């Protein structure tokens, strides 16, 4: 159980608490804030000490009056000051994420005192916190594991909504595809644990919105699809092209022009945008949450020749709503349109120089966000009962990271952020899995870096010093020998 607190956001007007809480954490544009105004005669410093003692990951139970809970939130930022409107009028603020809202409010048979901010002390406060914890603990476990991802989503989603196409770039193992799918889920209003289920092959809400699950069905709630580019992928695979097929019993093949996944998604998005736009006073390209959204995730976007794959869409991606002509016509119509509610999320490996270069014309149409190796994700991945695994993972991550530091072994014409080894290689359920990942994934990657001239050394020998022994990067070592070193105390 995390550290938990009790807070009253409207101590003088408890009848408004539920409405204000819903405005802060529910609805189309939640503030995701919690706070207080500081107008506490004689108690200011005590409340401020509690407020500043809260840590990221702590849980706050929001009370209506003295004996009702309206919900619980998890703290996601350090304290800061600001000024808002009738919903978030308070001065002292922290970002927070909703764990659970109680509708109707959860009634307790006991009451708290009138303090604005309460720590988990005193019998009544402890009992109320225990009652709330029993109601929220499963939701908390799901949300707490996703906190680093949620922080990225909060950062990237507003950028994607503004520019509509983004590329998540970074070295191997930095969760780019993992993050892209969760950004898509967030845009579609799907909870992140549903994406976890989709990746495990379990029944889930995210897969229900996959384009191929919805094919020939109603798409009023939007849709998503994942496409992986490769060197032979072309315009005819992604936009529109001619399909050759020989019908049963026919002696000659037939040539038929067909839309591919991009245009299929664009057409569905256009229909939904037109329906939404009917209720607007004029054509609106700044859509709100009521307009269905369509997301195309392009994995490994730079593995294909991007200018060739996109063709004339390079223009249409920038000038949304402007029709462009294609080399192929369907029913005498050779135009396609990219509506404002179609989004593209690409992922790009920055370590492999053999992959396609993204030219400046294409690059200008996309926003680039670097997704880098993050030590904090490794720390947060392991709970307090897994300190042994966590310490081992952090030790291996730190030793590998030293190779890419300024006094390490990185070749001068490479940037460390483009080639560092990502954090996902160090996330495991046990020591054996962690060591297997290192021996069979991390070490071979470092060997490739050495052979490709990314890692160099004047002494012609590159070693990782682990448990008092050297793991040689310059000369190949067997996985069994590496694991033997890793298992030494």
N, C-alpha and C positions, 0 to 999 in steps of 0.2 A: 504494500500500500504506500503511495507517495505521501509526502507532507501535505496536509490538508488544512484549509482555513475557512472561516465563515465571514461573509461580508454582507453588509446591507447597503445597497446602492441608492435607496431612497428612504432613509430613516424617518423622515418627517411626513412622507406621503406614501405609505406602503401600498395603498390601493393602486398606485401607478406602476408598481414594480414589474408586474408581469408584462405590461405593455412595453415598458422601456427595455426589459430583458429581451423580449422578442425582437424589438427594433435593433438591438445591438448584435444579436446572434442568429436571427432567422430572417426570412424574407428574401427579396431579390438581390439587395445590395447590403449585406450585413456589415456592420462596422468592425466586428471582432475585437472589441475593446472592453475593458473593465476599468473602473476608476472611482475616485472620490474627490470632493471639492476642497477639502482641507479646512472647512469652516467648523472646527470642533473646539469649543471653549474649554480650556484646561486639559484637553486630552490629545492635542495635536501631535506632540512629540511621540507619545506612546503609540498612536496609530501609525505615524510615519515610520517608526522603527519596525513595526510589523510589516508595513507595506514594502519597505526596502529589504526586509529579510526574506521575502518571497523569492523563490528561484524558478528558473525555467523548468517546467515539468511539474511544478506544484499544482494542486487542485484547489479551486475556490468554489465553495458552496454559496450560492446567492440566495439570501433570505427575503421573504415578504413578511414584514413585521417580525415578530419574535418566535413564531412557531410553524412557519411554512417555508418550504424550499421550492423555488421556481426552476432551479436547474444547477448544473455544475459545469465549470469550464477549466481548461488547462492553460496555465501561463506560458506564453511563448516569446516574451521579450523582457528586456530590462525596463525599469521605470523611466518615463519621460513625461514632459509637460506639454499641454496643448489646450485648444479651445474649440468646442464644437457647437452643436445646436441643441434643440430641446431634447434630443435622444442622448447625446453624449456631451452634456454641458460641463462635465467635471474637468478639473484642471490636472489632477495627477492620474496618469494613465499607464496601462500596460496592454500589449497585444495579448489576445487569448483566443483559444479555439473551443467551440462548444463540444462538450462530451455528451450531455443529455439535457433536454428540457422536459420539465414535468408539467403535463397538461391533463387535468388540473394540477395546481401546486401540490406537492407532497406535504401532508399534514403530520406534525409530530405531536405527541402527547405531552411534551415538555417544552420549555421556552428557554431561549438564550437571554443574556442581559442586553442592554441597549447599546453596547459598544459597536462602533461602525465596522472595525476590523478585528476579528477574533482569531487567536491561534487555537490549536487543538489542546486546550487545557480546561479544567473544570468539568465536572461530571456531565452536566447538561450538554455542553458543547461537544464532548466526546461521544455521547450517545447519539446526538443528531448526525454527527459526521459518520458514525458507524452505520446508521440507518441509510444514509445517502450512499455510502460506499457499497453497500450490498446491492443497491439499485444500479450503480454505474460501473462496477469493477470490470465487467466484460468489455464494455464500450471503451473504458480507459485503456485497457491492454491493447486493443486494436489501434487506438489513436496514438498512444505514446510511441509505438514502434514506427509509426509513419511520420513522426514530427519532423525529422530532417527533410523528408520528401515534401511535406506540407510547406516548409519554409521556402523551398525552391519554387513550389507552385505559386505561393503568394508573391514571389518575386517575378516569375516569368509570365504568369497569366495576364496581368495588365498589359504587358508588352505585346503579347500575342494578339490580344483583343484590338490593340491599336494598329499593328502592322500586318496582322493576319498570316504572315509566314515567317517562320523562325527556324534556325538550324542550331541544334545543340551539338557543339563540337568539343572534342576532348580526346585524351589518350584512351587506350583499352581499359575496360574495367571500371568505368566511372558512372555506370548506371544510366547511360543516355537513353537507351530504348525503354528501360524500366520507367524512367522519368517521363518520357514522351507519352506513354500509355496513360499514366496517371494525370498528366496535364489534360489529355483528351477526356478522361473520365470526369475530371473536375468541371470542364466546360459543359459537359452533358448532364451535370447534376448527379453523377453516380458516385457513391461513397467508395473510398480507396480500397477497403477490404474486399469489395466485389472484384477488383482487378486481380487481387491475390488469388481469389477463387478461380477466375478465368484462366490464369496461368497454371493452375493445378488441374484443370480439366473438370472442375466442379460446376454445378449449376449456379449461375450468377446473373446479376442484372446487367453487367457490362456487355457480356456477349450477346444479350438480347438486342443491343443497339448496333451490333456489327452489321455493316451493309449487306453482307451475304446471308445473315440470319433474317434480315428484313426484306430481302429481295421479293418484289411483287407484293409487298405489304405496306401498310401505312407508315410513313416516316415523319409524323408530326413532332416527334420528340428528338429528331436529329439522328445522326448515324456517324460511325467511324469505320475506318478500314486501315489495315497496315499493308504496305507494299515494300518489298525489299528490292533495291536496285542492284544490278550486276553489270559487268562489262558488255554483255550482249543485249541489254535492255535498251529499247529505242522508242521513238515517237509512236509507232504503230502499236506498241504494247501498252502505252500509258495514256495516250490521248485518243486517237482515232486511226483506224487502218483497214486494210482489205483482208478479209478472211476467205481462204480457199477451202471449199469442201465439195465432196462428190456425193449427192443424194443417193439413197439406195435405189438400185436399178438404172441409174443414169450412166451414160457412157462418157459424158464430158463434165469436168469440174465447174462449179459455179463460183463467181467472184462477188462477194458481198461486203459492202462497207459497214463497219460496226464501230460504235463508240466503245472506248475502253474505260477503265475504272475512273479516271479523272473526270471525263465528261459525264459519265453516269452519275457520279456524286455531284457534279456541278449542276446538272439538270434537276436533280432532286432538291438541292439547296435553293435553286432559283424558284421552284414552285412554292417552297415554304416561305421564302423571302417575299414573294409577290402577295401571298395570303396575309402575311404580317403587315406589309406595306400598305394594304388597302385601308387600314385603320389609322394611317398617319396623314397629317395635313399635306405633306409633300413627300417626294421620294427621299427616304432616309437611308443613309449608308452607315450611320452610327447606330447599330442595332442594339436592342436591350435584351434582357434575359428571357423575354417572352418569344423571341424569334428563335426557331430551331436552328441548331448549329451542326455543321458537318465538318469532320476532321479527317484529313488524309495524313497518316504517319508514313514517312518515307525513310525506311531504315537504310543506313549506309548510302546516303544520297550521293556521295562523291565517287561511288564505285562505277557509276555510269557516266557517259559523256552528257553532262547536264544540259548544255545549250542545244544539243541535238535532240534530247528527249523532250525538252519543253517547247522548242520551236517558237512559234509566234506567241505562245502564252507568256513569254518574258514581258511582253507589253501588257497583256491583259491582267497579269498579277498585280501590276502597279495601278492600272486604270480599271478598277473594278466596275462592272456594269457596262463597259464599252465592248461591243462585239468585235471579234476578230475572225478573219477568214482562214479556213484551213485548206490544205490540198485536197481534202476528200469531202464529198457532199453526201448527205443522207436525205432522201426525198427532196432533192433539188435545193437543199439548204446546206451551205458550206460554212455557216457561221456558228461560233460557240461563244458563250458568255460566262464569265466568272463572277458570281454574286458575292456580296460582302459577308455572307454568313458561311463561307467556305474557308477553312483554315488548313494550312500545311505546316506540319512539324517534321523537320528532317533531323537525322542524326548523322554525324560525320566523325570518322576516325582521323585524328590529326597526326598519328604516328607513322602511318604508311605512306611514304612518298611515291609509291608506285601507283596510287589511286589517282583518279581524275582531278585535274585542277579546276577550281571554280573561277571562271573569268569574272572580270569586274562588272560587266553588264548584268550577269545573273546575281552576283554578290550584292549589288545595290538593291535588289528586290527583296532581299532577306535580311532579317536581324540575326546576328550571331551571338550566341550565349555560350561562354566557355564553362564546361562542366569538368571540374578538376578533382584530382584525388583529395579526399577529405578525411583527415585523421579522426575528426569528431564523430563521423558516421560509424567508424569502427568502435569507438567508445560507447556510443549510444546503442549499438546493435546488441551488445552483451549486457544482460541484466546483472544485478549484484551477486547472483549465485554462480556466475560464470567468470569470476575474476581470473582464474588460472588461464582460461582460454583467451580472455581479453588481453591479459598481460603478454602472452605469447604472440598474439596477433599484432599488437602494437610494437613489440620488439622487432618482429620480422618486417613490418611496414617501415619502421624507422631506419633499419639497416639498409633496406633496399633504397629508400629515399635519399640516403647519403650519396649514392652513386651519381645522383643528378644535381647535387649542390654545386656551388661555384668552384669549390676546391675538390670536386669529385672527378668523375671520368667522362663527363659529357663532352662530345665533340663541339667545337666552336660554332659550327653552322647549324646547330639545333637549339631550340628553346626547350627548357626543362618542362614547361607546362604542356608541351605538345607530345611528350614521350614518357612521362613518369608513369609508374605502374599504379593502376587504379585500386581503390579501396575494396571493391567487391571480391578481389582475389583473397582477401583476408577475413572474409565473413564465413564462418563455418559453425556447425552444430557441435563439433567436438574437436579435440586435439588431433586425432587421426585424420579427419577430413581436412583440417587446416594444413597439416604437414603434406598431405597428398596434393592439395592445391598448390602449395609452394613447389614441391618437387616436380609435378607434372604440368603445371601451367606457368607459374612465375619464373622458374629457372629457365625453361625453354624460351620464354619471351626475352629474358635477359641475354641468352645466348644468341638469339636472332639479332638483337640490338648490337651485340659485339661484332657479329659477322657483317652487319650492314654498315658498320662504321659509326654508329650512334654513340656507343661506349668505346672509349680509347684510353690508353695509358702509356706514359713515357717508359714505364718499366716493362711494358708488354705483358703484364700480368694484372688481372683484375680479380680481386677476391672479395667475398662477403665474409666478415668475421662474425661467426655465430657460435655461442657456447664454447668459446676458446678455440675453435677450429675454423679453418678456411674452406669456404665453398668457392671453387675456382670457376669464374665466368669465362676466362680466356681459353681454357681447355675443357672439353666435355667431361661431365661426370655422370655416373649412373644414378637413377632416381633412388635406388636402394642405399647408395652411399650418402646421398643428401639427407634422406630420412634418418639414417643412423646418426648423423651429426645433429639433426634437429631434436632427436630424442635424448641426447646427452643432457645431463643436469649441470 
